[in-house]
Amino acid sequence: MMETERLVLPPPDPLDLPLRAVELGCTGRWALRNVPGAPESTLPHGLPPCAPDLQQEAEQWFLSSPAWLPLHGLEHSARKWQRKMDPWSLLTVLGAPVPSDLQAQRQPTTGQILGFKEVLLENTDLSATTSLSLRRPPGPISQSLWGNPTQYPFWPGGMDEPALTELSTREEAEEEIDFEKDLLTIPPGFKRGVDFAPKDHPAPAPGLLSLSRLLEPLDLGGGDEDEREAVGQPGGTRGDTVPASPRSAPVARASSLEDLVLKEASTVVFPSEPPKPLPQEQWAIPVDVTSPVGDFYRLIPQPAFQWPFEPDVFQKQAILHLERHDSVFVAAHTSAGKTVVAEYAIALAQKHMTRTIYTSPIKALSNQKFRDFRNTFGDVGLLTGDVQLHPEASCLIMTTEILRSMLYSGSDVIRDLEWVIFDEVHYINDAERGVVWEEVLIMLPDHVSIILLSATVPNALEFADWIGRLKRRQIYVVSTAARPVPLEHYLFTGNSPKTQGELFLYYAAVEAKKERMSKHAQTFGAKQPTHQGGPAQDRGVYLSLLASLRTRAQLPVVVFTFSRGRCDEQASGLTSLDLTTSSEKSEIHLFLQRCLARLRGSDRQLPQVLHMSELLHRGLGVHHSGILPILKEIVEMLFSRGLVKVLFATETFAMGVNMPARTVVFDSMRKHDGNAFRDLLPGEYVQMAGRAGRRGLDPTGTVILLCKGRVPEMVDLHRMMTGKPSQLQSQFRLTYTMILNLLRVDALRVEDMMKRSFSEFPSRKDSKAHEQALAELTKKLGALEEPDLTGQLVDLPEYYSWGEELTETRSLIQRRVMESVNGLKSLSAGRVVVVKTQEHHNALGVILQVSSNSTSRAFTTLVLCDKPVSEDPQERRSASPGVPYPEDLVGFKLFLPEGPCDHTVAKLQPGDVAAITTKVLRVNGEKILEDFSRRQQLKFKKDPPLAAVTAAAQELLRLAQAHPAGPPTLDPVNDLQLKDVSVVEGGLRARKLEELIRGAQCVHSPRFPAQYLKLQERRQLQKEIERLRFLLSDQSLLLLPEYHQRVEVLRTLGYVDEAGTVKLAGRVACAMSSHELLLTELMFDNALSALRPEEIAALLSGLVCQSPGDTGEQLPSTLKQGVERVRAVAKRIGEVQVACGLNQTVEEFVGELNFGLVGVVYEWARGMPFSELAGLSGTPEGLVVRCIQRLAEMCRSLRGAARLVGEPVLGAKMETAATLLRRDIVFAASLYTQ
């Protein structure tokens, strides 16, 4: 025990301590833990490693704890590794992707691997610059929203992807090669080559048959079992059956070799089967909205979105189709609730975790929809030219031009897209921007469904049918039968004491106006006043009208005036009118202060801001394009709250801005459309009158038309109010941006875009029927027997061609005669003519009466004919010419009755007159017509004709018998004095053809009639086949000549090469939104690089300014020189266009530039306040702001183009110019986005 106590133990080893080393995750770090039984690691192996924070480590080691660094010789602390130069690494090329893979073949039950099979892989080398497939990898995150001009778009839906046969077809520039004869067997420079002839079949001697090749198709061996195997009958060993071709027939046994050869050489004629009609394709399906949807909530138990009200029937029908992922076209009346369909689509996309794009025609509507949808759904973004809010949202609101740019640039947003909603589709009728809608509809991929929202249009089914055929999907058309709030239309005649409180219907208004005018005549004389009223009279009319509406509780009211100046005058003239209470004035004042607080001090004191504030306090408002954008938004918001009682607006207020009123007043029913004054169209009237009547608030909407002068005619009012609205019409046109964007993609053609446009739809919708008819005619042509052209019939084809050409030449000459003044003068009453119609073939007739309207003339003519055997006019046979001999072709071979002669009266068009003779008869046309009309009645049908009728018919018969080849005709050149080149050359050609026809030898053959009919049938079939092929080809496109002209312009300017490949200048032009050629030429001419940013912005304002004006004399010399240089470049482009055949003159092209705001933009870019800027030009402030906003967008596009071409200096200048422009009230944030 004592020994044990004296035992000295060694110190404990670290391994004996109660500590365990624990691995922290998979980072390679360890820690000591004194807990017994601690795990060896805190995380299981195999999880992804977490890299340490390198920045924190660097700060800790080098900044926080520098003690470990050596005190001396710090230069040795840094280590440097010399990089080894390897120039060959620059030449390495990544290997091509593996085109195939090995796939294991397994036993189905056990899974045992039986072998491997090589399978080809698809889409192995896809990228955004080489492929249009959705399977290509996404691009960089920075380009996911807008895409890149160098990227390919996604493949448009409904367009057939090119097959291998189409890719292998010969282009125009490729050489045609006969792969049977033209292939070389000896390489160039070699003496010997390879003989590719088959060894089994030696070439027979000339004149001998190859018996082995002849008997090759015969099955000489094989028994019943082999036949069963080949045919696939039961009993054969093969499991797969090969269906027999319907055209294949068993080879019959021949008794001799000659019979077999003759049968092989002869053409096998198969019995023609009756053509099976194609099933009628119905792409536009109208939906019945009259029957209620009783099982709506049973079909959709959990709708994606619910409203506080019960949806209408048409809304429920549309929602049902949205749940089935169908495309719909909602054509409903104004304020019927089309937005409900859009809201459900947005909610459905959020439920499916996809995206929706809502497009609108104008920026103001985009801002309003952004506010409405953001309050409803929250996850909503906005993309306009100058604003980009929440681009990652599931619902994006943008203008149609931005969606077109995203489609052409291959934006990755399109991948997740489920719905595209087109609001105000009737805007496709806009001549300037309507083409954008067609481009977007054509370029949308197949997986995107379409929702179209429009006012009522008469051709909704036709438009939906076009989209359905375009996308190869059915479009369901949902329309409304009537407005939810009916309208009442009244006339207001004036401010007299008797009528100032009265709203009249039409006839009461006429009487009131007459009474007022009669009193005016008694007071001031009989002459009625022609003055339509000045500002004083307008003020009196509006004061009395608004007082009457106020007493009737029919406010708020929208007064539509078709002039910006008259809007301001009418609002400013009502100085004594105050329509708001004190509490409303306080609310308006607070709202104005809150909205104007974001402006700088000088901008709040602008005259327009002060004037508008004063009007708003009294309940008046003005809304047109000349108002500042922020003021327009203030007016709209106050009007929607009911604080603006009277709003003077132009037509743009009714375009999409959903702000209904109680009453709508028309200041006039006439407007100026840019060319002349005209009455309002029914569609325009309905669009504006539809703002009357607030659903849920007003039982009816009131529409009032002011009659300041005379009361409009009842016919004009009826046409304007009840006429059909304007149809949706194609405004498709070719632009250089469209052509370049499609030319840079090999798989897309501009011709395909033109084929699918709405303008080509009427001629292309029957393409399936044309293809079927073409196949049938081709089959029928192949079965026809060839005509015998031996012996005297050698020149039969030429004879037929001469006869056809002579007929066409005479028709051309006759058309020119009928279009000439002298030709129409000669067709007076009594003139004998040769009639050629479907019923009459070269029959003589005498003109009885000439009638004309605004478009054409008609000739009532007495014509010879056969006496009808049957009384039924349907059983009368039409005249059919037989086989034409030379005397028939050279002359007219007049019609002679075979039996008793009869006559009839026909109304001829100019094209029915085959020739004008020199004979003139003296006839009593009115008497003959009266007698003929009387004898058409049943009780006078058997009465004999008058002597005048009989004499005229007998004289015509005598002329026909005396001149069987036709009486002398008026010579177009000598008698009618036609000096047209086509007429003179046509006459010479006709005489030459007549000589050739007289010398033909084929007519002397006894086989001529039979062989001519065979040749005629063959040629007519060939002509019809050529016509169908033309209709199905690109050559029938209406815009094809213009396309070739524009491509020639691009080729001349160096944008594309001879092969159609887009060059650098063309790729730069693709990045421009407008004036692509002019901007690209200015960039490549270095016309902008030497200027300062503010000078560049001032010059470019001439491309976006819409108000014409003079540049002024106060401009600096640099700007004057720049303006002249821009005009010179535009003139050069215009001259190239004229030289290539485009019908736009140089003056028209240069006239598109307006440099009226150059000085204004220059001073704004230099920092001048807007309050001082407004005095430099007479242009309204709103137009100035719009010009500067569009100019900033153009500067950004030029900045991107400069970076693309490698011009950093110009890119920096354009960035600076855009920054200089974007300030103060011009770029104040929209109130709808706050």
Disulfide bonds with the S-S distance in Angstrom:
none
